[in-house]
Amino acid sequence: MQEDDSEGKNVTAAADLTRDRQKRERETWTKVLASLAETRDKRLFAELFGHFGPRIKAYIIRLGLPAASAEEVTQEAMLSVWRKAHMFNASKASASTWIYTLARNLCIDRMRKEKAVEYELPEDEVDPSPRHDGEHAILEQRMKTALGTLPEAQAQVLFLSYYEGKSHSEIAEQLGIPLGSVKSRLRLAFDKLKTHWEAQ
Amino acid sequence: MMKIRHHFDDATLIAYSSGSLPQGMAVLVGSHLHWCEECRERASQADRIGGELLEAIEPVAMEPDALASIMAMLDEPEPKLRSLSTERLDSARTGLPLPLASMLGKPLDQLEWRRIGYGVQQYDLKLEGPGATRLLRIAPGVSVPHHTHRGNELTLILRGSYSDELGRFCVGDVADVDTEVKHQPIVDTDEECICLIATDAPLKFTGLMGRLAQPFIGL
């Protein structure tokens, strides 16, 4: 009994450590971006590129663009990080949030353009969406942040929204649940995250 | 200064932030955010989810020459796009929120409105994707037929006001409704009401008048 308890504490302590480390890392990237804005130092940009480039590319591939287009959009996104760095406000957003919004906007523009071409082609009715089995467990290991604390059903609707760009109706259809349930899961997840962030 | 009383559902802001809204709904949400600080704040929290998920993603390696080629581009002059200040001018000139102003390119009164029923005119933005995005211009005292929704329907009031089962909606307010809601908006002052409506699926009209109106209105 005694032993179990201390083991539990150790696990919690380890989780706290990981969480602290990840929080520090996020803050570090935010500082790097803020000083890039001030100094225009290309070495700082290269560091940001090394960290965020492969992540943006992964995100864009998951949203459904082919790897070659994802590579191009990632380059565009990182170029706008360089050009817009002076607009970054570290008191309002972290580097990852700010870079996420740049990448998302460019990706949406690109998808709209590619869609316009796609409409003229015969459609292959293949569902390209990857399965999410086990994704939650992996994420829980990878990120000891607020997101890792969400119940699986709530995390899942966030993944489908952010990683696959699925609309509420598409999520409802894919999971076989009513539209209203999709929205209430999203609301619950959002509330939990906000509470978590406010406590930080 | 407008007093905004009706805001977006969190679920809608998450859809906006995750980039999963059809174009018309995204323009509508962006337009309300232009006016509404409270929703802007919540939208930036939704963006934070995106930021954390970006950090958590399994990275995919860039091409070997990616760093070299981007470093070579840093000193290139920026391509001149239509400048933000021009768009700001459009927005100020037309009194419309920036995302809508830059999409329409002219003031509401100069659009080619099409009459679609008694006291109702519409302007279809003709955007790609599921659902529809249109402006409705409704005369005082006129009501839109009773309808429910298959998907989500967002409405942003741009001029005048209306009332329905959910309350009174004035300039800047949004109505954010889905399948659960059945409503019949009626213009409640002697000023016409102009609103932007974006859906992600066709509306369902209910009742005899609704069924008769559907083919004409084509909402």
Chai-1 contact restraints between the chains, C-beta under 6 A:
chainA,res_idxA,chainB,res_idxB,connection_type,confidence,min_distance_angstrom,max_distance_angstrom,comment,restraint_id
A,F49,B,L67,contact,1.0,0.0,6.0,A-B,restraint_1
A,G53,B,M62,contact,1.0,0.0,6.0,A-B,restraint_2
A,P54,B,P59,contact,1.0,0.0,6.0,A-B,restraint_3
A,P54,B,V60,contact,1.0,0.0,6.0,A-B,restraint_4
A,P54,B,A61,contact,1.0,0.0,6.0,A-B,restraint_5
A,P54,B,M62,contact,1.0,0.0,6.0,A-B,restraint_6
A,R55,B,L54,contact,1.0,0.0,6.0,A-B,restraint_7
A,R55,B,I57,contact,1.0,0.0,6.0,A-B,restraint_8
A,R55,B,P59,contact,1.0,0.0,6.0,A-B,restraint_9
A,K57,B,V60,contact,1.0,0.0,6.0,A-B,restraint_10
A,K57,B,M62,contact,1.0,0.0,6.0,A-B,restraint_11
A,A58,B,I57,contact,1.0,0.0,6.0,A-B,restraint_12
A,A58,B,P59,contact,1.0,0.0,6.0,A-B,restraint_13
A,A58,B,V60,contact,1.0,0.0,6.0,A-B,restraint_14
A,Y59,B,L54,contact,1.0,0.0,6.0,A-B,restraint_15
A,Y59,B,I57,contact,1.0,0.0,6.0,A-B,restraint_16
A,E71,B,E63,contact,1.0,0.0,6.0,A-B,restraint_17
A,Q75,B,I70,contact,1.0,0.0,6.0,A-B,restraint_18
A,M78,B,I70,contact,1.0,0.0,6.0,A-B,restraint_19
A,W82,B,L74,contact,1.0,0.0,6.0,A-B,restraint_20
A,R83,B,E78,contact,1.0,0.0,6.0,A-B,restraint_21
A,S94,B,G51,contact,1.0,0.0,6.0,A-B,restraint_22
A,S96,B,G51,contact,1.0,0.0,6.0,A-B,restraint_23
A,S96,B,L54,contact,1.0,0.0,6.0,A-B,restraint_24
A,S96,B,E55,contact,1.0,0.0,6.0,A-B,restraint_25
A,T97,B,D47,contact,1.0,0.0,6.0,A-B,restraint_26
A,T97,B,R48,contact,1.0,0.0,6.0,A-B,restraint_27
A,T97,B,G51,contact,1.0,0.0,6.0,A-B,restraint_28
A,Y100,B,G50,contact,1.0,0.0,6.0,A-B,restraint_29
A,Y100,B,G51,contact,1.0,0.0,6.0,A-B,restraint_30
A,Y100,B,L54,contact,1.0,0.0,6.0,A-B,restraint_31
A,T101,B,D47,contact,1.0,0.0,6.0,A-B,restraint_32
A,R104,B,G19,contact,1.0,0.0,6.0,A-B,restraint_33
A,I108,B,G19,contact,1.0,0.0,6.0,A-B,restraint_34
A,L139,B,A56,contact,1.0,0.0,6.0,A-B,restraint_35
A,R142,B,A56,contact,1.0,0.0,6.0,A-B,restraint_36
A,M143,B,A56,contact,1.0,0.0,6.0,A-B,restraint_37
A,T145,B,E52,contact,1.0,0.0,6.0,A-B,restraint_38
A,L147,B,E52,contact,1.0,0.0,6.0,A-B,restraint_39
A,S161,B,I14,contact,1.0,0.0,6.0,A-B,restraint_40
A,S161,B,S18,contact,1.0,0.0,6.0,A-B,restraint_41
A,S161,B,S20,contact,1.0,0.0,6.0,A-B,restraint_42
A,Y162,B,S18,contact,1.0,0.0,6.0,A-B,restraint_43
A,Y162,B,G50,contact,1.0,0.0,6.0,A-B,restraint_44
A,Y162,B,L53,contact,1.0,0.0,6.0,A-B,restraint_45
A,G165,B,G19,contact,1.0,0.0,6.0,A-B,restraint_46
A,G165,B,S20,contact,1.0,0.0,6.0,A-B,restraint_47
A,K166,B,S20,contact,1.0,0.0,6.0,A-B,restraint_48
A,S167,B,S20,contact,1.0,0.0,6.0,A-B,restraint_49
A,S169,B,G151,contact,1.0,0.0,6.0,A-B,restraint_50
A,L179,B,T179,contact,1.0,0.0,6.0,A-B,restraint_51
A,K183,B,A11,contact,1.0,0.0,6.0,A-B,restraint_52
A,L186,B,A11,contact,1.0,0.0,6.0,A-B,restraint_53
A,L186,B,I14,contact,1.0,0.0,6.0,A-B,restraint_54
A,R187,B,D10,contact,1.0,0.0,6.0,A-B,restraint_55
A,R187,B,A11,contact,1.0,0.0,6.0,A-B,restraint_56
A,F190,B,D10,contact,1.0,0.0,6.0,A-B,restraint_57
